[in-house]
Amino acid sequence: MITCFIRYEIDPFKKEEFATYSRNWGEAIPRCGADLIGYFGPHEGSATTAYGVYNVESLAAYEAYRARLAADPLGRENYAFARRERFILKEDRIFLKNVSAAIGGK
């Protein structure tokens, strides 16, 4: 299992648009095969940093998931919404593997 961390730089005056975008992914991402941990928007501190976090089995599974997401009606709509509203200024993606023991020692 690997975890994808997406770091967004968003327009601080369009936080509500980012929240809408995030809620849409909350429906589309699980349907397309990834285990969504969540989207996190600014609250205190930075007004421009946000994150999306989800798990996938492998990089091969990620590629298949991305293809399903691009074909998904809500996925296509959400990508178009982000392009149209331009609330995402920058997006960086990194894949990490959990190397610690599970919480609770399990």
Residue frames relative to the residue before (quaternion, step in Angstrom):
aa qw qx qy qz dx dy dz
M 1.0000 0.0000 0.0000 0.0000 0.00 0.00 0.00
I 0.0614 -0.7710 0.6330 0.0336 3.56 -1.02 0.85
T 0.2956 -0.7457 0.5745 0.1628 3.53 -1.21 0.59
C 0.2513 -0.7492 0.5994 0.1271 3.52 -0.93 1.00
F 0.1032 -0.7615 0.6392 0.0303 3.53 -0.85 1.08
I 0.0949 -0.7760 0.6227 0.0340 3.56 -0.71 1.09
R 0.1387 -0.7693 0.6205 0.0627 3.56 -0.74 1.08
Y 0.1304 -0.7954 0.5912 0.0299 3.51 -0.77 1.13
E 0.1683 -0.6756 0.6970 0.1717 3.48 -1.30 0.54
I 0.0622 -0.8291 0.5554 -0.0122 3.56 -0.55 1.18
D 0.5870 -0.5375 0.4674 0.3849 3.53 -1.31 0.38
P 0.4205 -0.7393 0.4589 0.2570 3.64 -0.60 1.07
F 0.6680 0.4816 -0.2995 0.4818 3.59 1.21 -0.34
K 0.7109 0.3955 -0.2456 0.5272 3.59 1.32 0.06
K 0.1832 0.8133 -0.5291 0.1581 3.58 1.03 0.78
E 0.6290 0.5349 -0.3430 0.4478 3.61 1.04 -0.67
E 0.6217 0.5249 -0.3402 0.4714 3.59 1.05 -0.70
F 0.6417 0.5040 -0.3235 0.4790 3.57 1.01 -0.79
A 0.6269 0.5338 -0.3376 0.4562 3.61 1.01 -0.74
T 0.6364 0.5145 -0.3210 0.4766 3.60 1.00 -0.79
Y 0.6256 0.5398 -0.3063 0.4726 3.56 0.99 -0.94
S 0.6736 0.5058 -0.2844 0.4577 3.58 0.91 -0.95
R 0.6541 0.5037 -0.3175 0.4665 3.59 0.92 -0.85
N 0.6229 0.5323 -0.3395 0.4619 3.60 1.04 -0.73
W 0.6535 0.4901 -0.3168 0.4820 3.59 0.96 -0.80
G 0.5758 0.6023 -0.3696 0.4113 3.59 1.12 -0.60
E 0.6858 0.4232 -0.2660 0.5290 3.56 1.22 -0.49
A 0.7388 0.4619 -0.2416 0.4273 3.58 0.77 -1.05
I 0.6511 0.5512 -0.3381 0.3974 3.62 0.84 -0.89
P 0.6946 0.4441 -0.3119 0.4722 3.65 0.73 -0.87
R 0.6273 0.5478 -0.3360 0.4398 3.59 1.01 -0.77
C 0.7302 0.4304 -0.2305 0.4780 3.59 1.09 -0.72
G 0.7133 -0.5431 0.2291 0.3792 3.58 1.24 0.24
A 0.6201 0.4952 -0.3837 0.4722 3.62 1.17 0.23
D 0.4349 -0.6689 0.5431 0.2618 3.55 -1.24 0.55
L 0.2018 -0.8196 0.5284 0.0914 3.57 -0.08 1.30
I 0.2645 -0.7325 0.6089 0.1509 3.54 -0.87 1.02
G 0.6685 -0.4956 0.2841 0.4762 3.58 0.98 -0.78
Y 0.3631 -0.6518 0.6128 0.2605 3.46 -1.46 0.11
F 0.1385 -0.8042 0.5778 0.0140 3.53 -0.92 0.98
G 0.1302 -0.8120 0.5678 0.0367 3.56 -0.69 1.13
P 0.7136 -0.4583 0.3178 0.4239 3.55 -1.29 0.27
H 0.0396 -0.7817 0.6222 0.0133 3.53 -1.11 0.79
E 0.7657 -0.0747 0.0870 0.6329 3.59 0.74 -1.11
G 0.7153 0.3863 -0.3073 0.4948 3.57 -1.11 0.57
S 0.8418 -0.0392 0.0595 0.5350 3.56 -0.77 -1.04
A 0.2924 -0.7480 0.5733 0.1622 3.55 -1.03 0.84
T 0.7217 0.4579 -0.2279 0.4664 3.57 1.28 -0.10
T 0.6518 0.5174 -0.3217 0.4515 3.63 1.21 -0.16
A 0.0623 0.7722 -0.6274 0.0784 3.55 -0.94 0.99
Y 0.1990 -0.7856 0.5777 0.0972 3.57 -1.26 0.43
G 0.1185 -0.7121 0.6821 0.1164 3.48 -1.37 0.48
V 0.0369 -0.8161 0.5758 -0.0323 3.59 -0.88 0.95
Y 0.1838 0.7739 -0.5933 0.1237 3.57 -0.87 0.96
N 0.4051 -0.6994 0.5454 0.2218 3.53 -1.33 0.48
V 0.0136 -0.7447 0.6668 0.0261 3.52 -1.27 0.63
E 0.6397 -0.5613 0.3722 0.3704 3.56 -1.21 0.51
S 0.7902 -0.1183 0.1632 0.5788 3.57 0.89 -0.97
L 0.6606 -0.4726 0.3707 0.4504 3.59 -1.25 0.03
A 0.6085 0.5342 -0.3545 0.4676 3.61 1.09 -0.61
A 0.6472 0.4986 -0.3104 0.4860 3.60 1.00 -0.82
Y 0.6082 0.5553 -0.3412 0.4531 3.58 1.09 -0.71
E 0.6553 0.5112 -0.3156 0.4579 3.60 0.91 -0.89
A 0.6586 0.4937 -0.3047 0.4792 3.59 0.97 -0.84
Y 0.6284 0.5325 -0.3177 0.4697 3.59 1.02 -0.83
R 0.6635 0.5065 -0.3103 0.4549 3.61 0.89 -0.91
A 0.6291 0.5201 -0.3335 0.4718 3.60 1.04 -0.71
R 0.6561 0.4934 -0.3120 0.4784 3.60 0.96 -0.83
L 0.6472 0.5268 -0.3147 0.4523 3.59 0.98 -0.84
A 0.6605 0.5046 -0.3020 0.4668 3.60 1.00 -0.82
A 0.6962 0.4508 -0.2656 0.4914 3.60 1.16 -0.58
D 0.5491 0.6319 -0.3818 0.3917 3.58 1.23 -0.41
P 0.5265 -0.6562 0.4243 0.3350 3.67 -0.80 0.88
L 0.6877 0.4487 -0.2951 0.4886 3.62 0.87 -0.84
G 0.6034 0.5547 -0.3518 0.4522 3.59 1.07 -0.67
R 0.6659 0.4896 -0.2956 0.4791 3.59 0.88 -0.95
E 0.6550 0.5175 -0.3052 0.4582 3.56 0.96 -0.90
N 0.6770 0.4990 -0.2977 0.4517 3.58 0.95 -0.86
Y 0.6141 0.5216 -0.3441 0.4821 3.60 1.05 -0.71
A 0.6612 0.5035 -0.3015 0.4674 3.61 0.95 -0.89
F 0.6165 0.5486 -0.3302 0.4582 3.58 1.03 -0.81
A 0.6717 0.4914 -0.2977 0.4677 3.60 0.89 -0.91
R 0.6555 0.4993 -0.3173 0.4695 3.61 0.95 -0.80
R 0.6816 0.5061 -0.2860 0.4445 3.56 0.93 -0.95
E 0.7660 0.3915 -0.1942 0.4715 3.59 0.84 -0.99
R 0.2407 -0.8393 0.4636 0.1507 3.58 1.31 -0.29
F 0.3116 0.7638 -0.5068 0.2504 3.60 0.92 0.86
I 0.6462 0.4485 -0.3194 0.5285 3.61 1.26 -0.26
L 0.2122 -0.8016 0.5524 0.0851 3.55 -0.57 1.21
K 0.7857 -0.0310 0.0621 0.6148 3.56 1.13 -0.72
E 0.0578 -0.7894 0.6112 0.0026 3.55 -1.12 0.74
D 0.0204 -0.7810 0.6237 -0.0244 3.55 -0.84 1.07
R 0.1491 -0.7947 0.5874 0.0331 3.54 -0.98 0.90
I 0.0294 0.7768 -0.6278 0.0401 3.56 -1.00 0.90
F 0.2512 -0.7506 0.5944 0.1420 3.56 -1.13 0.73
L 0.0221 -0.7996 0.5992 -0.0337 3.55 -0.78 1.06
K 0.2967 -0.7246 0.5953 0.1804 3.53 -1.26 0.52
N 0.4542 -0.6707 0.5116 0.2865 3.58 -0.94 0.87
V 0.0732 -0.8213 0.5657 0.0074 3.58 -0.61 1.13
S 0.5832 0.5550 -0.3836 0.4523 3.58 1.26 0.17
A 0.6071 -0.5037 0.4388 0.4304 3.53 -1.29 0.12
A 0.5871 -0.5680 0.4320 0.3822 3.55 -1.15 0.52
I 0.6146 -0.5294 0.4216 0.4053 3.58 -1.20 0.47
G 0.7789 0.2731 -0.2356 0.5130 3.53 -0.88 0.98
G 0.5377 -0.6750 0.3737 0.3399 3.58 1.30 0.18
K 0.4827 0.6796 -0.4319 0.3445 3.60 1.21 0.24
